[in-house]
Amino acid sequence: MEIVRQGFDVWEAAWGSGTDDLGALLAIFDDDMVTRRLAPMPDPGTWHGLEGMLAVLTEWTDTFDEFTMKGEEFIDAGDQVIVRVAQEGRGDDSGVPVTGTFWFVLGVGNRKVVSLDMYATRAEALEAAGLSE
């Protein structure tokens, strides 16, 4: 759980300060990680490696100005951590404020994040990690 919390702290520090320093963030991820955005999330798919994870994050955040993402709840599920993630932004073209809550399930092995799965609901994330409400 510690490595996942650290990742969210690094994300908030880098993007909150506007430095976009990816080095410290990338250090917590395994080079061969798998990133999945699962239906009913928009544009579901599977991406491989650090490049894949960065592509997903870039695609997701590039449509917003003033984008923030914070881990608000962390649930220990053994070698996985479930995180309630609050996101806020302002539409790049429209200027309309947008908020949303999503659920990430991060798999951890050898002190690195080896998988990142994104879900629309808490129930889906819990089920994926083998837990129930």
HELIX and SHEET records of a PDB file:
HELIX    1   1 GLU A    2  SER A   17  1                                  16    
HELIX    2   2 GLY A   23  LEU A   26  1                                   4    
HELIX    3   3 GLY A   49  THR A   61  1                                  13    
HELIX    4   4 ARG A  122  ALA A  128  1                                   7    
SHEET    1   A 6 GLY A  45  HIS A  48  0                                        
SHEET    2   A 6 PHE A  29  ARG A  37 -1                                        
SHEET    3   A 6 LYS A 112  TYR A 119  1                                        
SHEET    4   A 6 PRO A  97  GLY A 109 -1                                        
SHEET    5   A 6 GLN A  80  GLY A  91 -1                                        
SHEET    6   A 6 PHE A  64  ASP A  76 -1                                        
END                                                                             
